[in-house]
């Protein structure tokens, strides 16, 4: 039998849980190609983020830096770093490894989160044969947030091989299936892509014709409670971005929620990740959340024509951004098998009907 390679789908994530490779996870936190990881009751306020050296446990390193226990009844302060132990522990087999991404709602609230694993000198990476617990570094950047035990801020993906598409594989896939659509719902062919990096990626452009165009965060001291959905008045935290002729202005150090011009469709046999833009495109960060599950933009019966992607943008210089200017980059990944649940059909997400720039599920829409 030919061995399959790719991102592990939902049914295999459950098998990993049942087999003792992933412990302490809630089955309700399984997504089509990822697992939401949850906060335990142990969290500390720390003086800064850090990485362990090979052979060094995060808990041991924690004892070497100033830290105080966090009381969950209190909000996490903006511009302060916290370190939380996650409920899940791992005993991964050979040839299976993992990467983590912030959840969409985490990124849209400008909360920077990164996974730390014992003895791993990289953020958000869990190597094969890893055994132990994981910790989550959390830093709210624009306003305080209130989180509770069991809250999920990050999602974990499992792989048995690097299955990102090469440029040739990407071209062949686009000729076989519709992955991108324009604002009129018409498929965008590979030949219509005018800007390419030649590495199997898609360069997305900024939409400044939508309504709203996007949002700029004020930076306030009122906390957002992550357990309250469709609750907060967005006008207390954000103002709408206004168009000036054929461009918008983005201020250095600001935080913006914007949207891609293209609508993206992720068929069941693929997943998708946002990846960093080349600095030659400008000095900015275009995403803080970065993973899209299979079935995104496909509709419940496969009738979908994609959906735009929400972008969390932080410029490192004052920027004048014009219509259809490049703003983000995505790469498709091959699934090991078709998941037994798909993004649009599962009914789990708060963003399955979004169009254009949209704030997190905590704000009144």
N, C-alpha and C positions, 0 to 999 in steps of 0.2 A: 504494500500500500504506500502510495506517495505521501510523504509527510507534508502537512499543511503549515504555512508560515503566515504570521500576521498578528494583528491586534486580537486579543482574546475577547470573544463576544460574551454577552450576558449569561448564557447558559453555562459557559466554561468558568466564568467568575464564580457562579454558584457552586460548581463542582470543586473549585479551589477552596471555597469556604467549607464545604462538606468534607473535604479530604484533609483538613487541618493545615493547609498551606496559608490560609488567611483566617485569622481568629478574631472574635469579638466584633465582627461586622454585622450590621443589621440588614437582613435580606431586602428590606424596603428601600435600601440605599443603592441597589444595583440599577445601573442604567444600561442602555444598549451596548456600550463598549467601555464602560468605566464604573467605578465604585466610589460613592461619596464617603469620605472619611470623617469621623465625628470626634468632637472634643470630649475628653474625659473631665473629671472633676479636679484635675491638677493643672494649675496655670501660675506662671510667675511673671512679674514685671522685671525686665532685665535692662542692663545698661547699654546694650547694643546687640546686634545679631552677630553670630560667630559660626564657624565650621569646625567640626572635629577633625583631628588628624587620623590617619590609618591606625586602627587598633584602639582608638579613644572613644569611649561612650559619651553620648550627649549629657547624660545625668552626671557623669564625673566632671565634665567640663563646666556644667552649670554651677557646681560647687566652687569653681575658681573665679567666678564673676559675681559682682554685686547683684543680688536678686531678692525680691520679696514676694510672698504669696499673694495672688490676686483673689479678691472676694468677688464671686460672680454676680452679686447683687449690684456691683458698681460698674459703670461703663468703662470700656477701654478708651483711654485718652488719645487724642490725635497726636501724631509725631512721637509716640512712645512705643517701644518694642515690648512685646509679650511673648513668652514661650509656653506652649501648651502641649501636654502629652496627649496623644490620640488614643482612642479606645482600642483600635485595631493593632494586632501584632502579627508578625509574618514569619513563616518558615518556608521560603520559596525553594522550589526544586532547581536543578540544573536547567539551563537554557530558558528560564523564565525570569524576566526582569521587569521593572516598573518605572514609570515617570508620573509626575504629578503636575496638575494645573489648577489655578484658582477656578472656582465655580464662577459662572457668569455674573450672578448677583454680587459676589465678592468684588470682582473687578469693577462693576458699574458703580459701586460705592467707594471706589478709590481706597480699598483696603489691600495692602501688599502682604501676601502670604507666601511662605516658602517652607518646604519640608526639609527636615534634618534627620538623617539616619546615622546610627552608630558606626563610626569608623569610615564614613563616606565623606570625602572632601569636596563634594559637589552638592548644591541644592537640588531638590526635587527629583533625585535619582535614587532608586533602590536596586542594587545589583542582584544578579542571580545567586542563589544559595543564601540570600540574606536571612538572618535569624535575629529577631529582636523587635523593639518598639520603634515608633516614629514620633517625632515632635514637630510642632508647627509654629514657626515664627510669624507673628501677626503685628502689623503696624497700620492703624488707621491714619490716613494722610489728610483728609479734608474735614472730617467731623468725627466726634466720638461715636462708638457703636456699642450696643448692648448685646451680648451673646450669652447663651446658656449652655449647660452641659448637654451634650448630644447634638449641638449645632453642627452643621456641615458647611465648611468654607472652602474645601478643596476636594478634587476628584483624582482618583488613582487609576492609571491604565496599565495593563499587563501585556507584555509582548513575548514572543519566542524568536523574533528575528526583526531586523531593520527592514521594514517593507515600504518605506517611502518610495514613491514612483520616480523613476528616472524621467528625463525629458521625453524620450521615445515612448515609454510606457504611458506617460501622461497624454501625449498626443494621440496615441492609439485609443486610450480610454475616452478622450473627448470626441473622437470620431465615431465611437461606438455608442456613447451615451451623452445626454445633455447634463452638463455640470454647472453651466453658467447661463443666466438669462439677462436680457436688458430690461429697461424700465417699461417696455411695451409687452413684456412676456415672451419675446422672441429669443430662441436659443442663440448663444454666442458661440460660434465655431472656433476651432483652434486657429484658423487662418485670420480671424478678426482680432486676435490678441496682438496688439501693436508693441507692447512693452513686455519683454520676457527676460528672465535671468538665465534661462537655459538649464535649470536644475530641477525640472519637474514641478515647479511652483507656479502659482497664479498671482499676478500683481493686481490688487484691487484699487479702484479709484474712489475718491471722495464724492459723496452726493451732497451738493449744496442747492438742490432744487426741491427737496422734500419739505414737508410741513409736519413737525418742526424740522429745521435744518440740524439742530443739535442743541446741547445744553452745556453751559459753562458753570462750574461749581463756585459758590461764593467762598467756601471755607468758613464754617460756623461752629459754635460750641454746643449746639443742641444735639443730643445723641439720637441715633436711629436704632431702634430695637429690632433686631433681625427676626424676631418672632411675630412681628406685626406686618401683615401683608395688606397692600392697597390702602395704606393708613395715612401716610405723611403727605402734606401739601408740598409739591415740588417747588413752589415759588419761594419757600423759606430756605431752600438749599441751593437751588439752581436758577439761572436765568437763561432764556432762550438765546441761542446764537443768531445774530442778524447778518444778513447778506449785504455787502457793500458793492453794488455793481455786479461784477462777475467773480467776486472773491469774498472770503471771510478772513478775519484776523484771529490768530491764535497767539496768546500772550505767553512769553517765556515763564515756565514754572506753573502754568495754569493746568486745570484738569477739565477735560471735555469728553462728553458722550456724543459721538457722531455716528455716521452710518456709511456703509459702502454703497457705491453706485450700482454695482452688480448684485444680482440675486444669485445665491449659491444653493445648489442642490446636491445633497450627499446621498448617493444610492446605497442600498443595504450592504453592498459588498465593500464599501469604503468607509473610512473615518477621515477626519480632517483636523489639522492643527494650524493655528496662526503661529508664524515664526518671525523673528526679528527682521526688520528692513535693513538693507545696506545703508550705512551712514551717508553714502553718496546721494541718497534720496532726500537727505535732510537730517537735522539733529532732533529727533523726536522718538518717543515710544508710542506705538500705535495700539498696543493691547496689553492688558494685565490678565484677563481671562483668555484662554486660547485653544479650547478643544470643542469640536462640534461632532456630536454623535451621528451614527448612521441613521438615515431616514429624515434628516433635517431638510425641510423644503420639499419633501416628496408628497406631502398630503397623506391622508389616512389610507387611500387606495392607490397611491402612486400617481395621482393626477396633478401633483404640485409642480409649479414652475419656479421653485427656489424662493429664498427669502434673503433680504439684505442682512449683512452681519453688523452687529453693533461694535463700535470701536471705542476703546478707552484711551484717549490720546493725551500725552503730556509732552509739550514742546520744551526743548532745552535752549531754544532761541526764539525770538519773535518771528512769527511766520505769516506770510500772506499766501493763502491756499486758494487756488482757482478751481473752477468746475473741472471735474475729471482728472484732477492731479493725483498722482499715485500716493497712497496713504497706508496700505497694508499688504501683507503677503501671506498666502496660505499654501500648505502642502498636503496632498492627499496621501492616505496610508491604506494599504490593503488589509482587509479583515481576514482573520484565520478562517472564519465561517460566518454565515449570515446570522445575526442575532435573532433570538426568539422574541424580541421586542424592538420596536423602532421608534425613533424620536417623535415624529408627528402622530403615529398611531397609538403610542403608549398613553397619551393623555396626562402624563406626569408633569410636563413643563409649563411654566408660566409664560414662555416666550414663543410658543408654537404658532402664534398668529401675529407676531410682531411685523411691522412694516416701517422702515426708516428708523431714525434714532429713537431709542426707548430707554427710559430710566429703569432701575431695578424694580422688582415686584413689590417693594416696600412702599413705593410712591403711588399716589392716586393717579390712575391713567385716564 
